[in-house]
């Protein structure tokens, strides 16, 4: 089919340029959004008198049929039509003839493509937001099931203080909640209509952008025509949200990978979520978690790729902007499938209370509790820290636990110590003594669980 912009040119496009420049092989992803935008545009053209009623009916009927055929996978797009926008228009022209030639009145592919991408991004933001909710619900289910289990909390990958496992899982609930908030915020800036900006300057024709805005469910118009066609901030923001989601998933994956190692032995992978080795029969590999961790680099790369495309572009539209789609398409697919798997995987994780107890009993996790006991007795914290550290060294050198040091030895280190100290020297009992807001103890964790279940039930 002849190019729709053929009037300016005498010769044919070089086949290599056609192959290099086409985008329909990937921007066909926007087919449904392109049709939706064209339907709204056609109705507006009819409303302002730029399209006859009969012509509008023919266009709407043809577009509806194209949409159905796309959904069923019946349409084969010719790369010679370059992109999804020209492909839909070419298909419409083949089906209904002359009326289709009026559809592009008052718009450009420049404002059309970014409108399609905003519609698509808005929809995917909502879908990812729901995926996150499901992951959070899975985390809450495990936290509720294991809410009495106490494990070592770590800093610098060294055992630090006793915490409820539920508190550890709730930390990821908090992270994913922030991810949802970021998506909400990003959606507000995404949901602005560029259509009607034309190529860059608007149009001399009496179009009604407000009508199209209402029809497509946008909250506002892009106010500056030049910014409207060249702005991809919403795509960058979406990718930034996805990159941070992927980072949070990767951190969770790393924790679970460590927990399920033979060295940790704190949790066990279900067979359905494990793979084996082609040579070592004993292996149980955490492939989902490793892939989730690895794919984070891919999502971050998509963000960097789009930022790099944008960094040197003059106003307004440049063909470089065709490179906005593949990174965001791939990142959305990657994050979506990862979250879907994670939500299904988490409830299958099983924890080992006996191993948790052994891990708690090593590493002097009650040393901070001892220091705070001394603070309560009136000793300045720095002095209390020093006394506790000396007693840890004494216990370590003599192969004992803190609670195995005799009262006389403790009093020798600090005369404020009484026999009530031993009630504090039991790591498994430490969480029940936490009192600060948001702590890792039972009362605080139970409140958080109840609060999150209520929030996510909506």
N, C-alpha and C positions, 0 to 999 in steps of 0.2 A: 504494500500500500504506500502511495506517495507520502512524504513527510508533511505534516500539517503546517510546517514553516517553510515549505518548498519555494514560495514566491520569490524570495530574495536570492535564491541560488540557481545556477545553471547546471552544475554537475551533480553527481551522486556522492554520497558520503562514502569514504573509504571503508571497506569491510572490517579492517582492523580497528578503526575508530568506533564503528558501530558495536563491535564485540566488546571493546574496552569500555565504552561509555554507557552501555545499557545497564539499567538497574532493575528491570522488571523481574529478573531471576530472583531478586530478594525483596524488592518493595511491593511485590504482589501480596505480601503480608498485610498491606494497607488496603487491600481491595474492598473490604466491607466498609471501611471508613471513607474511602474515596467515593463509593456509591452513595453513602449517607450524606456526604457533603454536597454531592451533585444534585441529589433530590432536593435538599434544602435550597440550594442555589437556583434550581429550576423553578421552584414554587415562588421564590422571591422575584425572579425575572418576570414571571406571569403576573404577579401582584402589581408590579410597577409598570406593566405595559410593554416590556421588551420581549415578551414571548406570548404568542397567542394561546388561547385556552386549549385548542385542539393540539397544538404543538406541545404544550406542557403535558397534556395527558399521554401523548405518544412517548415523550421522553421518560415520564415516570413509569409507564408500563414497561418500556424497554429496560430501564435501569433495574426495576424489580426482577425482571427475568434474568438479567445478567447476574444479579446478586444471588439468586437461587442456583444458577448454574455454577457460580464460583464455589458456593457452599458444598455443592455435590461433586466438585472436582471435574466438571465437564468442560471447562474452558481451557484452551491451550493458547497462551499468549505468545505472540511473535516478537522476538527480541528486536526486530527492526522498528517496532513501535516505542522503543527506548525505555519507557517507564510505565507504571501502572495507570497513570492518568491518561496518557495517550492510548494505551491499550484499551481502557474502558471506553474512551471516546470512539476509537476505531471500531470496536465491537458494536457500540450503539449505532454508529453510522451504517454499519453493514446490516443491521436489523431494521432500522426505522427510516433510514435515508435522510432527507434534507433537514428535518427538524433537529437532528443531532448536531448539525453544524452551528446551531445557535446557542448550544449549551455553554460554550466557553465565553459567552458575552460577559464583559465586566469582571473577568478574573484572569489570572495568569497561573502558570504552573508554579510560580514562585510562592504565591499565597495559598495555592491549592495543596501543595505538598506539605507545607508546615501545618496547615489545618488538619490534614489527615494524620500527621504524626502526633499532633496534640490530642486528637480524639483517641488514637491508639494508646498513647502514654497514659492518658487519664484512666482508661479502662484497665490497663495493666497495673497501674498504681493501686487501684482498688483491689485487684486480684491478689497482688503480693501482700497487701495489708491483711487480707483474709487468711492467706497462707501463714503469715506471722501469728495471727490469732490462734490458729490450730496448733502451731508449734508451742506457743505459750500454754495452751490448755494441756498439751502432752507433758510439758515440764511440771505443771501444777499437779497432774495426776500422779506422776512419780514422786513428787515432793510430798503429797498427801499420803501416799502409800508408805513412804519411808520416813515419815516425819519424826520418828523417835530415834533414827539412826544418827549417831555422832561419829564424825570423821575428823581427821586432822585437817585444819586449814593451813595453807602454805603461803609463804612469801619467799621469793628467790628460789623456789622449788625446794625449800627446806621446811620441815614441819614447824608450825608456828603456834597456833592456838586451837583448841577444840571448837568445832562448829557443828551445827546440825547440817546434815547433807541437804535438807530442804532449803536452808539459807543459801547454800552454794547454787542450787538450781534456781532459786528465786532471783539471784543476781543476773542470770541470763534472761529471766522474765522481764526484769527492769531494762536490760539492754534492748530487747526486742520491742518493748513498749516505746522506748525512745525512737526506734526505727519507724514505728507506726506514726508517731507524732511528726517525724520528719517527712514521711510520705504525705500526710495530711497537709502540711505546710507547703510542700512542693506542689501538690495538686491545686492549691489556690492560684499559684502563678501559672500553672499549666493551662488552667481552664479559662483562657482568654482567646477570643476569636481573631485570627489574622485575615480570614477571607474577606475580600473587598479592598485589601491594600493594593491589589493588582501586582504588577511587576515590581514596583517600588514606590509609585507616586499616587496611587489611587486611580480613579477613572472619571471621565467627563460624563459618564452615563449615570442616570438617576437611580442607582441601586439603593437597597435598604439593608444595611448591615445589621441593624438591630433585629430585623425580622429573622435573618439567618442565625443570629446569636441565640434568639429564643428557640428557634427550631432545633438547633443542635445542642442546646443545654449548656452553653457557655455562660459563665458568670459576668463577663465583661468583654469589651472590645480591646484589641491591641490598638492603642491610640495613635501611634506614630507609624505611618505606612512604611517608612524605610526600616525602622526597627522590626516591624511585624514580619517582614519577609526574611530578615537576616538573623533574627534572634533564635538561638538554640540553648539559651540558658536553662530552659525547662528540661531539655534532654540531658544537659550536664548535671543538673540537680538530681534528676531521676537516677542517673548513673552513680552519682555520689551516694545517694541513699542505698542503692543496691550494693555498692562497694562496702559500705559500712555494715550492712546486713551480712554480707559474705565474711567480713572480718569477725563479726560476732559468732557466726556459725563455725568459723575456723577455730576460734578460741574454745568453744564448747567441744568441738571435735577433738581438739588436742587434750582437753581434760579427760574425756571419756577414753581416748586411746591410752593415756597413762594409767587410768584406773583399771583397764582391762589387761594390762601387761602382766606377765608372770611375776615380775618384780613387785608390782603394786598389789595385784590380786584382789582389788576392792570390788570389782564388778565383773560380770561375765556376759559375753555377747551371745545372743540367741543364734541358733544355727541358720535361721532364715536370713540373718543379716551378717553372716560371716562367709568367708571364702577360704579355701585350702591352698596348699602349695602343690606344685607339680612334682616336687622332689622330696619334700619333708612331710611325712604323713601326720605329724603331730600338730601342724600349724592351724591356727584359727585367726585369720587375718581380718582387720577392721576396714575393709575396702571402702565402704560407704563413707566412713569418717575421714579416711585418707584422701579420697576423691573430693569430698567437700572442702577439705583443707587446701588441696591443690587447685581447685577451681576458683578459689579466691583470687589468685594471681591473674586469672583470666578476666575476672570481673573488674578488678582494679585496672588492668590493662585497657579495658574498654573505655573507662573514664579518662585515662591518660591519652588514649588515641583521639577522643573527641576534643579534649582541651587543646591538643596539639593542632588539630585541624583548624580550630577557631582562632588560635592565638595571633595569626598574622593577616586575617581577612579584612580587606577594606569593605565599607558599605557599598552595595547592599548584598544582593544575592550573588554568590559565586558557585560554580559547579562543584567546588570542593565540598559544599554542604551535602552533596549526595552521600558523602562518607559518614553522615550522622546516623544512618539507619542500621547498618550491619552491626556496629558495636552495641547499640541499645537492644536490638533484636536478640542478639546472642546473650547479652548479660541478663535480660529478662528471662529467657528460656532457662539459663543456667541456674539462676537464683530460684526460680519457680520450682524446677524439678528437685533441687536440693532441699528446699523447705518441705516439699511434699514427702520426700523420703524421710526427712528428719522427724516429722510429726508422727509418721508410722513407726519409726524405729524406736524412739525414746521409751515408750511404755514397755517394750520387750526387754529392757535392760534390767538385770537382776544383781543385787548387791549382796555382799558377804559380811554379815555383822561380826562374825568371829575374827575375820581378818581386820576389819575396822578397829575392833577392840585391841588387837595386837599392835596395830600401827599407832594407836593413841597412847599405848603404854611405853612407847619408845620416843626418845627425843626431848623429854622434859617440857611437855606442852603445858604443864601447870606452873612454869616459872614466872610468867606474867601475873598469874593469880596470886602467887606468893608475894611478889613485889607490891601488888595492890592491897594485899592483906596488911603489909607493913605501913603503907600509906594510911590506911584506916586506923592504925595504931598511933599515928602521929609523926611518922618518919617522912621527911621530904622525899619526893619521888626519886630523885637522882641517887640519894643514899640508899633508898629501898632497892633500886635497880642494882646497885653495886653489891648489896648483901645477898640478893637473890642469885646474882651471877656467881658469887663466891661459893654459895651452897651448891649450885649446879656443878661447878668445877669439882667440889669435894665429892659429890655423888658420882660424877663421871669417873674420877680418878679411882674411886673405890668400888666401881661396878654396881652402884646402887641406884634406886629411884629416889627422888626427893623425899617421898613419904617414908622411905626406909632409913633416913637419917634420924638418929635419936634426938630427943628434945634437948638433952644437955649440949650436944654439938650445935644445935640450932641457936640455943641461947648464947653460946659462946660467940656466935657470929653477930647476934643482935639481942640485947636483953629485953626488947619489946615483945619477942616471940613467946607465946604461951601455948599450952597444949591444944587450944582450939584451932591451931594452925593446920592440924592434920585433916580437918574437915574440908580444907581448901586444896589439899594436895592429892587430888584424884581427878585426872583429866576428864573422865566420863561424867563427873559431876559439875565441872566448871561451867558449862553453858547455862545451867539453871541459875547461876549467880549473876549473869549479865543483866544489867538494868538500863543501860542507855537506849535511847530511841533507835530503832532499826537494828538492834543487836541480833546475834546469831543464836539466841536462846529460845526455849520452847514458847513462852508467852508471846514474844515479838513475832516469831515465825508463824504461829497460829493466827495472829491478827492479820499478818500479810497474806496468808493463804486465803482467809475468808474474804479479805478486801479484793484480791485479784480474781477470785472466782465470781464475785459479784460484778466486777467491772467487765469481765470477759463474757459473761452470760448475755450481755446486751447484743 
